[in-house]
């Protein structure tokens, strides 16, 4: 989770990703951020996020995104 928070903070240093829960809904993360994150997650965690998993619910918080990474890593 710590590495994921670091990756998110690199995109938007002014956001507290440890507590933010509406990253997509509030417009913090945009489509370019999502593309960048998907690529970084593949490189850093070895987890490929399929297109059908790129939905707001999976990217609205660091916790939700980490849960997605964990779930995909276990499959």
C-alpha positions in Angstrom: 0.0 0.0 0.0 2.9 2.4 0.8 4.3 2.1 -2.7 0.8 2.8 -4.2 0.5 5.9 -2.1 3.9 7.0 -3.3 2.8 6.5 -6.9 -0.4 8.5 -6.4 1.4 11.3 -4.6 3.8 11.7 -7.5 0.8 12.4 -9.7 -0.8 14.9 -7.2 1.4 15.9 -4.3 -1.3 18.1 -2.8 -3.7 15.3 -2.1 -3.8 13.1 1.0 -4.3 9.8 -0.7 -4.3 7.9 2.7 -7.7 9.5 3.5 -9.2 10.6 0.1 -12.2 8.5 -0.9 -13.7 10.2 -4.0 -10.7 10.5 -6.3 -12.7 10.0 -9.5 -15.9 11.5 -8.4 -14.1 14.7 -7.2 -12.0 14.9 -10.4 -8.7 14.4 -8.6 -7.7 11.6 -11.0 -8.4 12.0 -14.7 -8.1 9.6 -17.6 -4.5 10.4 -18.2 -3.7 9.7 -14.5 -5.6 6.3 -14.8 -3.5 5.3 -17.8 -0.3 6.3 -16.0 -1.3 4.3 -12.9 -2.3 1.2 -14.8 1.1 1.2 -16.5 3.0 1.8 -13.2 1.0 -0.8 -11.4 1.9 -3.3 -14.1 5.6 -2.4 -13.8 5.7 -2.2 -10.1 3.4 -4.9 -8.9 3.4 -7.2 -12.0 -0.4 -6.9 -12.1 -2.2 -6.2 -15.4 -5.5 -4.4 -14.9 -8.0 -5.4 -17.6 -10.2 -2.8 -19.3 -13.3 -4.1 -17.6 -11.8 -3.3 -14.2 -11.1 0.3 -15.0 -14.2 1.7 -13.4 -14.6 4.5 -10.9 -15.3 2.2 -8.0 -11.8 0.7 -8.3 -10.0 4.0 -8.5 -12.0 6.2 -6.1 -9.5 5.6 -3.2 -6.1 4.2 -2.7 -7.7 1.5 -0.5 -10.0 0.5 -3.4 -7.2 0.5 -5.9 -5.0 -1.6 -3.5 -7.9 -4.1 -3.1 -8.1 -4.4 -6.9 -4.4 -5.0 -7.2 -4.5 -7.6 -4.4 -7.5 -9.4 -5.9 -6.0 -9.4 -9.4 -2.6 -10.6 -8.0 -4.4 -13.6 -6.4 -6.2 -14.7 -9.5 
